[in-house]
């Protein structure tokens, strides 16, 4: 059981890791055009650069399960702190990789470091959610919202960093150097956070003697595999909607002739707006009956989205702005709800491992959606296909969450 602590520096030490995770993870994807533009076969090198970005999603479940298992078996402080060394060191080394004469060697270096970085960050959010849940279950949604708030802030900082780099690059042509700076700095900050957590390890959760044994771990997982499946169905839609935010500028610019930079600005505005929505959602879900609040809020937001799109079908710029705001409001509310509910998924002996597995596997599956969407666009040529997919994803999220609330949800 967690010690009583103040909601200030110690809580920040728990949640700020989500900011660094999302910042570093998204930053690498945005920096690919800068990192891999130094070779003659630029198109091939860029394609392989994005392949490295994608491998990060595949590696994350291993990190989530590893950190979760260490946390459940050895104690929360071990799983939450030690694994940060992987991500911190790997991110620093990314910024120090030289431009080898052989592209194969350059590619292999980033490939290995990206996997190590992803393993390290795979356990960050699941560990934070678990520790804060065990600290105060009565505020589990607000604490979850705090974690998501920091993650969103990290995404905004990543976009802002690349925006600054792109503008400096045009003036000084420092594309072979400037991209290294944010990677090295963020890697160093990750290691600083590791030392801060180590020095405040007394508040990082259950002690070693309270942790379950391996045979109990395997027994619980095997008997509750259906809950793992339901958990994935709850988180997967939110992972899909989050990842689709990255590809929305390309989609709207191709099918509705909007300027990509304008759409990117709108999405950034939506992310900023979601910061307020995230904290508000946490407060509301803790204060009121979330089993009744969830279907009510979901119905209102989805009905409004259907009305907006049906009225003009993305042909109006105002429609795009309103859609994006409600879209991010919906994502904020449901991700806080779903991730908060994951804390109740299984008993304390395997809680961290279960959250780490469900959260990261959901994002692995979601990472495939953009490629599938592109093929569907080619096959059917329907401009509003992403909107129909959005409604389908919402339907899956709603049904799986209601099934969980009505049949399985309880404090374990």
C-alpha positions as CSV (number, residue, x, y, z in Angstrom):
1,X,0.0,0.0,0.0
2,X,1.3,3.4,-0.9
3,X,2.4,5.9,1.8
4,X,0.5,9.1,2.2
5,X,2.0,11.8,0.0
6,X,1.2,15.3,-1.1
7,X,-0.1,16.0,-4.5
8,X,2.9,18.0,-5.7
9,X,6.4,17.0,-6.5
10,X,6.1,13.3,-5.9
11,X,3.0,12.9,-8.1
12,X,4.8,14.9,-10.8
13,X,7.7,12.5,-10.6
14,X,5.2,9.7,-11.4
15,X,3.3,11.4,-14.2
16,X,6.0,13.4,-16.0
17,X,7.5,10.3,-17.4
18,X,4.5,10.1,-19.7
19,X,5.4,13.5,-21.1
20,X,9.0,12.3,-21.9
21,X,7.7,9.0,-23.4
22,X,5.3,10.7,-25.9
23,X,7.7,13.4,-26.6
24,X,10.6,11.0,-27.6
25,X,8.4,8.5,-29.3
26,X,6.6,11.0,-31.5
27,X,9.7,13.2,-32.0
28,X,11.6,10.3,-33.7
29,X,8.7,9.8,-36.2
30,X,8.7,13.6,-37.0
31,X,12.5,13.7,-37.3
32,X,12.8,10.9,-39.8
33,X,12.9,13.2,-42.8
34,X,15.9,15.1,-41.2
35,X,17.7,12.0,-39.9
36,X,17.6,9.9,-43.0
37,X,18.0,12.7,-45.7
38,X,21.8,12.6,-45.7
39,X,22.2,9.7,-48.2
40,X,21.9,9.5,-51.9
41,X,19.1,7.0,-52.0
42,X,16.8,9.4,-50.1
43,X,13.5,7.8,-50.9
44,X,14.7,4.4,-49.8
45,X,16.4,5.7,-46.7
46,X,13.2,7.6,-45.7
47,X,11.1,4.5,-46.2
48,X,13.4,2.5,-44.0
49,X,13.4,5.3,-41.5
50,X,9.7,5.1,-41.1
51,X,10.0,1.3,-40.8
52,X,12.3,1.9,-37.8
53,X,9.6,4.2,-36.4
54,X,7.0,1.4,-36.8
55,X,9.2,-1.3,-35.1
56,X,8.9,0.8,-32.0
57,X,5.3,-0.2,-31.6
58,X,6.1,-3.9,-32.0
59,X,8.8,-3.7,-29.3
60,X,6.6,-1.8,-26.8
61,X,4.6,-4.8,-25.5
62,X,7.8,-6.5,-24.5
63,X,8.7,-3.5,-22.4
64,X,5.2,-3.2,-21.0
65,X,5.2,-6.9,-19.9
66,X,8.8,-6.8,-18.7
67,X,8.2,-3.7,-16.6
68,X,4.9,-5.0,-15.4
69,X,6.3,-8.4,-14.4
70,X,9.2,-6.8,-12.5
71,X,6.7,-4.4,-10.8
72,X,4.3,-7.2,-9.8
73,X,6.9,-9.7,-8.8
74,X,9.7,-7.6,-7.3
75,X,7.9,-4.4,-6.3
76,X,6.5,-1.2,-8.0
77,X,9.7,0.9,-7.6
78,X,11.8,-1.6,-9.5
79,X,9.6,-1.9,-12.6
80,X,8.9,1.8,-12.6
81,X,12.4,3.1,-12.2
82,X,15.0,0.7,-13.5
83,X,13.6,0.2,-17.0
84,X,14.0,4.0,-17.7
85,X,17.7,3.4,-18.1
86,X,17.0,1.6,-21.4
87,X,15.0,4.5,-22.9
88,X,17.3,7.2,-21.5
89,X,20.6,5.7,-22.8
90,X,19.1,4.6,-26.1
91,X,17.7,8.1,-26.8
92,X,21.0,9.8,-26.1
93,X,22.9,7.3,-28.3
94,X,20.4,8.1,-31.1
95,X,21.5,11.7,-31.0
96,X,25.1,10.6,-31.2
97,X,25.0,8.1,-34.1
98,X,27.4,9.4,-36.7
99,X,26.7,9.4,-40.5
100,X,28.6,6.2,-41.4
101,X,29.7,5.8,-45.0
102,X,27.6,2.7,-45.1
103,X,23.8,3.4,-44.9
104,X,23.3,-0.2,-43.7
105,X,25.4,0.5,-40.6
106,X,23.5,3.7,-40.0
107,X,20.2,2.0,-40.4
108,X,21.2,-0.9,-38.1
109,X,22.3,1.4,-35.3
110,X,19.0,3.3,-35.3
111,X,17.0,0.0,-35.6
112,X,18.6,-1.5,-32.5
113,X,18.4,1.8,-30.5
114,X,14.8,2.3,-31.4
115,X,13.9,-1.2,-30.1
116,X,15.7,-0.6,-26.8
117,X,14.1,2.8,-26.4
118,X,10.6,1.4,-27.1
119,X,11.2,-1.5,-24.6
120,X,12.1,1.2,-22.0
121,X,9.0,3.4,-22.7
122,X,6.6,0.5,-23.0
123,X,6.1,0.3,-19.3
124,X,5.9,4.0,-18.5
125,X,2.2,4.8,-18.6
126,X,1.0,1.3,-17.4
127,X,3.3,1.6,-14.3
128,X,2.2,5.2,-13.6
129,X,-1.5,4.3,-13.8
130,X,-1.0,1.3,-11.6
131,X,0.9,3.2,-8.9
132,X,-1.5,6.1,-8.8
133,X,-4.5,3.7,-8.7
134,X,-3.1,2.0,-5.6
135,X,-2.3,5.3,-4.0
136,X,-5.9,6.5,-4.1
137,X,-8.6,4.5,-5.8
138,X,-11.2,7.2,-5.1
139,X,-9.4,9.5,-7.6
140,X,-8.3,6.8,-10.1
141,X,-9.8,8.7,-13.1
142,X,-8.2,12.1,-12.1
143,X,-4.8,10.4,-11.6
144,X,-5.2,8.7,-15.0
145,X,-6.2,12.0,-16.5
146,X,-3.0,13.5,-15.0
147,X,-0.9,10.9,-16.8
148,X,-2.7,11.4,-20.1
149,X,-2.4,15.2,-19.7
150,X,1.4,14.8,-19.5
151,X,1.4,12.5,-22.5
152,X,-0.6,14.9,-24.6
153,X,1.7,17.7,-23.5
154,X,4.7,15.6,-24.7
155,X,3.0,15.2,-28.1
156,X,2.5,19.0,-28.4
157,X,6.1,19.7,-27.4
158,X,7.3,17.2,-30.1
159,X,5.3,19.0,-32.8
160,X,6.6,22.4,-31.5
161,X,10.2,21.1,-31.5
162,X,10.0,20.0,-35.1
163,X,8.3,23.2,-36.1
164,X,11.3,25.2,-34.7
165,X,13.8,22.9,-36.3
166,X,12.2,23.1,-39.7
167,X,12.3,26.9,-39.6
168,X,15.9,27.1,-38.4
169,X,16.9,24.5,-40.9
170,X,15.6,26.6,-43.8
171,X,17.8,29.5,-42.8
172,X,21.0,27.8,-41.6
173,X,20.9,24.4,-43.4
174,X,21.8,22.4,-40.2
175,X,19.8,19.3,-41.1
176,X,22.8,17.0,-40.3
177,X,23.2,18.4,-36.8
178,X,20.2,20.1,-35.3
179,X,17.9,17.0,-35.1
180,X,20.4,15.5,-32.6
181,X,19.9,18.2,-29.9
182,X,16.3,17.4,-28.8
183,X,17.2,13.6,-28.7
184,X,20.2,14.1,-26.5
185,X,18.5,16.6,-24.2
186,X,15.4,14.4,-23.8
187,X,17.5,11.3,-23.1
188,X,19.4,13.2,-20.4
189,X,16.1,14.3,-18.9
190,X,14.9,10.7,-18.8
191,X,18.0,9.7,-16.8
192,X,17.5,12.6,-14.5
193,X,14.0,11.4,-13.9
194,X,15.3,7.9,-13.2
195,X,17.6,9.3,-10.4
196,X,14.7,11.3,-9.0
197,X,12.5,8.3,-8.8
198,X,15.3,6.2,-7.3
199,X,15.7,8.8,-4.5
200,X,12.0,8.9,-3.8
201,X,11.4,5.2,-4.2
202,X,9.6,4.9,-0.8
203,X,6.4,6.1,-2.4
204,X,6.5,4.0,-5.5
205,X,4.0,1.3,-4.4
206,X,3.9,-2.1,-2.7
207,X,6.9,-3.5,-1.0
208,X,8.6,-6.7,-2.0
209,X,7.0,-8.9,0.7
210,X,3.5,-7.9,-0.5
211,X,4.1,-9.1,-4.1
212,X,2.6,-12.4,-5.4
213,X,4.6,-15.4,-6.5
214,X,5.2,-16.6,-10.2
215,X,2.8,-19.5,-9.9
216,X,0.0,-17.3,-8.7
217,X,0.8,-14.9,-11.6
218,X,0.4,-17.7,-14.2
219,X,-2.7,-19.0,-12.5
220,X,-4.5,-15.7,-12.5
221,X,-3.6,-14.8,-16.1
222,X,-4.9,-18.2,-17.4
223,X,-8.2,-18.0,-15.6
224,X,-8.9,-14.3,-16.6
225,X,-7.8,-14.3,-20.2
226,X,-11.3,-13.2,-21.2
227,X,-10.8,-10.0,-19.2
228,X,-7.5,-9.3,-21.1
229,X,-9.4,-9.6,-24.4
230,X,-12.1,-7.2,-23.2
231,X,-9.5,-4.8,-22.0
232,X,-7.9,-4.8,-25.5
233,X,-11.3,-4.1,-27.0
234,X,-11.7,-1.1,-24.7
235,X,-8.3,0.5,-25.4
236,X,-7.9,-0.5,-29.1
237,X,-10.4,2.1,-30.4
238,X,-8.8,4.9,-28.5
239,X,-5.3,3.8,-29.8
240,X,-6.7,3.9,-33.4
241,X,-8.2,7.3,-33.0
242,X,-5.0,8.7,-31.5
243,X,-2.8,7.3,-34.2
244,X,-5.2,8.6,-36.9
245,X,-4.6,12.1,-35.7
246,X,-1.1,11.8,-37.2
247,X,-2.4,10.9,-40.6
248,X,-5.4,13.2,-40.7
249,X,-3.6,16.1,-42.4
250,X,-2.6,13.9,-45.3
251,X,-6.1,12.4,-45.6
252,X,-7.9,15.8,-45.6
253,X,-5.4,17.4,-48.0
254,X,-5.7,14.6,-50.5
255,X,-9.4,14.1,-50.5
256,X,-10.8,17.6,-49.7
257,X,-8.0,19.9,-51.1
258,X,-7.2,21.5,-47.7
259,X,-3.8,22.9,-47.0
260,X,-1.8,20.3,-45.0
261,X,-0.2,23.0,-42.8
262,X,-3.7,24.4,-41.9
263,X,-4.9,20.9,-40.9
264,X,-1.8,20.4,-38.8
265,X,-2.5,23.7,-37.0
266,X,-6.1,22.6,-36.4
267,X,-5.0,19.3,-35.0
268,X,-2.5,21.0,-32.7
269,X,-5.3,23.3,-31.5
270,X,-7.3,20.2,-30.8
271,X,-4.5,18.7,-28.8
272,X,-4.3,21.8,-26.7
273,X,-8.0,21.8,-26.2
274,X,-7.8,18.1,-25.1
275,X,-5.6,19.1,-22.2
276,X,-8.5,20.9,-20.6
277,X,-10.9,18.1,-21.6
278,X,-8.7,15.4,-20.1
279,X,-8.5,16.9,-16.6
280,X,-12.2,17.8,-16.7
281,X,-13.0,14.2,-17.6
282,X,-11.0,12.9,-14.7
283,X,-12.8,15.1,-12.3
284,X,-16.3,14.3,-13.6
285,X,-15.7,10.6,-13.7
286,X,-14.5,10.5,-10.1
287,X,-17.3,12.8,-8.8
288,X,-20.3,11.3,-10.5
289,X,-21.5,7.7,-11.3
290,X,-19.2,6.8,-14.2
291,X,-21.4,3.9,-15.2
292,X,-24.2,6.3,-16.0
293,X,-22.0,9.2,-17.1
294,X,-20.2,7.2,-19.8
295,X,-23.2,6.3,-22.0
296,X,-24.7,9.8,-21.6
297,X,-21.5,11.7,-22.6
298,X,-20.7,9.3,-25.4
299,X,-24.2,9.6,-26.9
300,X,-24.1,13.4,-26.8
301,X,-20.7,13.7,-28.4
302,X,-21.2,11.1,-31.1
303,X,-24.6,12.5,-32.0
304,X,-23.1,16.0,-32.4
305,X,-20.3,14.5,-34.6
306,X,-22.8,12.8,-36.8
307,X,-24.8,16.0,-37.1
308,X,-21.7,18.1,-38.0
309,X,-20.4,15.7,-40.7
310,X,-23.8,14.9,-42.1
311,X,-24.5,18.6,-42.6
312,X,-21.4,19.4,-44.8
313,X,-19.3,16.2,-45.1
314,X,-15.9,17.9,-44.4
315,X,-16.5,20.3,-47.3
316,X,-16.6,23.2,-45.0
317,X,-13.4,24.3,-43.1
318,X,-15.6,25.2,-40.1
319,X,-16.8,21.6,-40.1
320,X,-13.3,20.3,-39.9
321,X,-12.5,22.6,-37.0
322,X,-15.7,21.5,-35.1
323,X,-15.1,17.9,-35.9
324,X,-11.6,18.0,-34.6
325,X,-12.6,19.7,-31.3
326,X,-15.4,17.2,-30.6
327,X,-13.1,14.3,-31.8
328,X,-10.4,15.3,-29.3
329,X,-13.1,15.8,-26.6
330,X,-14.4,12.3,-27.2
331,X,-10.9,10.8,-27.2
332,X,-9.9,12.6,-24.0
333,X,-13.1,11.4,-22.1
334,X,-12.9,7.8,-23.3
335,X,-9.2,7.2,-22.9
336,X,-9.4,8.5,-19.3
337,X,-12.4,6.2,-18.7
338,X,-10.9,3.1,-20.4
339,X,-7.4,3.4,-18.9
340,X,-8.9,4.1,-15.5
341,X,-11.0,1.0,-15.7
342,X,-8.0,-1.1,-16.7
343,X,-6.7,-0.7,-13.1
344,X,-9.7,-2.8,-12.0
345,X,-9.0,-5.4,-14.7
346,X,-7.2,-8.0,-12.5
347,X,-6.0,-8.4,-8.9
348,X,-2.9,-6.6,-7.6
349,X,-0.7,-9.7,-8.1
350,X,-0.7,-9.2,-11.9
351,X,-2.3,-5.7,-12.3
352,X,0.7,-3.9,-13.7
353,X,1.6,-6.7,-16.2
354,X,-2.0,-6.9,-17.4
355,X,-2.2,-3.1,-18.0
356,X,1.2,-3.1,-19.7
357,X,0.2,-5.9,-22.0
358,X,-3.3,-4.6,-22.9
359,X,-2.2,-1.0,-23.4
360,X,0.8,-1.8,-25.7
361,X,-0.8,-4.6,-27.7
362,X,-3.7,-2.3,-28.5
363,X,-1.3,0.3,-29.9
364,X,0.6,-2.4,-31.9
365,X,-2.7,-3.4,-33.6
366,X,-3.7,0.3,-34.1
367,X,-0.4,1.1,-35.8
368,X,-1.5,-1.1,-38.7
369,X,-4.7,0.8,-39.3
370,X,-3.3,3.7,-41.4
371,X,-1.8,1.2,-43.9
372,X,-5.1,-0.7,-44.0
373,X,-7.0,2.6,-44.5
374,X,-4.9,3.6,-47.5
375,X,-5.7,0.3,-49.2
376,X,-9.4,0.7,-48.5
377,X,-9.2,4.2,-50.0
378,X,-7.7,2.8,-53.1
379,X,-10.3,0.0,-53.3
380,X,-13.5,2.0,-52.7
381,X,-12.5,5.7,-53.3
382,X,-14.9,6.9,-50.6
383,X,-13.8,10.3,-49.2
384,X,-15.8,9.8,-46.0
385,X,-14.4,6.4,-45.3
386,X,-12.4,7.6,-42.3
387,X,-15.6,9.0,-40.9
388,X,-17.4,5.6,-41.2
389,X,-14.4,3.9,-39.7
390,X,-14.6,6.5,-36.8
391,X,-18.2,5.5,-36.1
392,X,-17.3,1.8,-36.3
393,X,-14.5,2.2,-33.8
394,X,-16.8,4.1,-31.4
395,X,-19.3,1.3,-31.6
396,X,-16.7,-1.3,-30.6
397,X,-15.5,0.9,-27.8
398,X,-19.0,1.5,-26.5
399,X,-20.1,-2.1,-26.6
400,X,-16.9,-3.5,-25.0
401,X,-16.9,-0.9,-22.2
402,X,-20.6,-1.4,-21.4
403,X,-20.0,-5.2,-21.3
404,X,-17.2,-4.7,-18.9
405,X,-19.1,-2.2,-16.7
406,X,-22.2,-4.4,-16.4
407,X,-20.5,-7.8,-15.9
408,X,-16.9,-7.5,-14.6
409,X,-16.2,-4.1,-13.1
410,X,-15.3,-4.2,-9.4
411,X,-12.4,-3.2,-7.2
412,X,-10.0,-6.0,-7.0
